Amino acid sequence: MTKKMEDKKMKNKQAEALTNARSIEKRVFTKEEHASSHCQVGNLTLAINYIIDWIDRKS
């Protein structure tokens, strides 16, 4: 699961509950990374690289 730090739709409490599943990993993108906008638009490369790395780790 990826989310932005200032996410209004997915609250941190919801994210924490979901990460209790072993198959879920949480990554919060921050303003400092320029990735805190919806879908990490400010730093899409960071988000894509994270997702690709996650797929590689889970494969």
C-alpha positions as CSV (number, residue, x, y, z in Angstrom):
1,M,0.0,0.0,0.0
2,T,1.3,3.4,-0.9
3,K,-0.1,6.6,0.5
4,K,0.8,10.2,0.8
5,M,1.5,11.8,4.2
6,E,-1.4,14.2,4.0
7,D,-3.9,11.7,2.7
8,K,-7.5,12.7,3.5
9,K,-9.2,9.6,2.2
10,M,-7.0,6.9,3.8
11,K,-6.5,7.8,7.4
12,N,-3.3,6.6,9.2
13,K,-5.5,4.4,11.5
14,Q,-6.8,2.6,8.4
15,A,-3.3,2.1,7.0
16,E,-2.0,0.7,10.3
17,A,-4.9,-1.8,10.4
18,L,-4.2,-3.0,6.9
19,T,-0.5,-3.4,7.5
20,N,-1.2,-6.1,10.1
21,A,-1.7,-8.5,7.1
22,R,1.5,-10.3,6.3
23,S,1.1,-9.7,2.5
24,I,0.8,-5.9,2.9
25,E,3.6,-3.4,3.3
26,K,3.1,0.2,3.9
27,R,5.1,3.1,2.4
28,V,4.2,6.7,3.2
29,F,5.6,9.3,0.8
30,T,6.5,12.6,2.3
31,K,6.8,16.3,1.4
32,E,10.6,16.0,1.9
33,E,10.7,13.4,-0.9
34,H,8.4,15.7,-3.1
35,A,6.0,12.8,-3.2
36,S,3.2,13.7,-0.9
37,S,0.7,14.6,-3.6
38,H,-2.0,12.3,-4.8
39,C,-0.4,9.3,-6.5
40,Q,3.0,10.7,-5.6
41,V,2.8,13.0,-8.7
42,G,5.7,15.2,-7.4
43,N,8.1,12.3,-7.5
44,L,6.5,9.6,-9.6
45,T,9.9,8.0,-10.3
46,L,10.4,7.3,-6.5
47,A,7.0,5.7,-6.4
48,I,7.5,3.5,-9.5
49,N,10.9,2.4,-8.3
50,Y,9.5,1.5,-4.9
51,I,6.7,-0.5,-6.5
52,I,9.1,-2.3,-8.9
53,D,11.4,-3.2,-5.9
54,W,8.4,-4.5,-4.0
55,I,7.3,-6.7,-6.9
56,D,10.9,-8.1,-7.1
57,R,11.0,-8.8,-3.4
58,K,7.6,-10.6,-3.5
59,S,8.4,-12.6,-6.6
